[in-house]
């Protein structure tokens, strides 16, 4: 079964600095990979996805992620962090079959300090 | 992408009672999924609901506790039965519209059992 690991519970960065939130995955075959963000008392918001094609995926709010098949990673990045980026970030994976469910990582809490 | 309307958005329930959560998708989808997110934790898949057949439950979740209905391709319900305080969580439904690859999530139901 597919799974993801987010090795960091918490990531702290200063505003204006680059940020990286790490994710590694395990899946049979080719993966569909996703990043979601959750703000306090709000639902999940889709950030970006990798299905196929270019390994560098650009998403909402200036975020991007790089798919690395050899390292089975899909790290989320942003060149310049904003205080408003502070939230809980989830990496998720599913297989390519239509009935494959989506599995989520444990989440990483990103705090951007002014 | 699809829009999922989920209700109620929140409820406070007495232990021993049951609550039914509804999700309506604005397009036809083959599979719908129900997740639970306990406070400060990641999303855990409860079950997968396919129209016209019994839901498939993940380990640790049983039909008697979480009965699911899927009467057509745009609607599903999850009932949390005989509730206890340990059932206090956010419950989310999701679906994968054809060709989208990713999932769309409902806004969640914040359940508190007292």
HADDOCK unambig.tbl for C-alpha pairs under 7 A between the chains (distance, minus, plus):
assign (segid A and resid 43 and name CA) (segid B and resid 107 and name CA) 4.88 0.50 0.50
assign (segid A and resid 43 and name CA) (segid B and resid 108 and name CA) 6.23 0.50 0.50
assign (segid A and resid 44 and name CA) (segid B and resid 105 and name CA) 6.77 0.50 0.50
assign (segid A and resid 99 and name CA) (segid B and resid 31 and name CA) 6.62 0.50 0.50
assign (segid A and resid 104 and name CA) (segid B and resid 42 and name CA) 6.78 0.50 0.50
assign (segid A and resid 104 and name CA) (segid B and resid 43 and name CA) 6.16 0.50 0.50
assign (segid A and resid 105 and name CA) (segid B and resid 42 and name CA) 6.64 0.50 0.50
assign (segid A and resid 106 and name CA) (segid B and resid 41 and name CA) 6.60 0.50 0.50
assign (segid A and resid 106 and name CA) (segid B and resid 42 and name CA) 4.82 0.50 0.50
assign (segid A and resid 107 and name CA) (segid B and resid 42 and name CA) 5.99 0.50 0.50
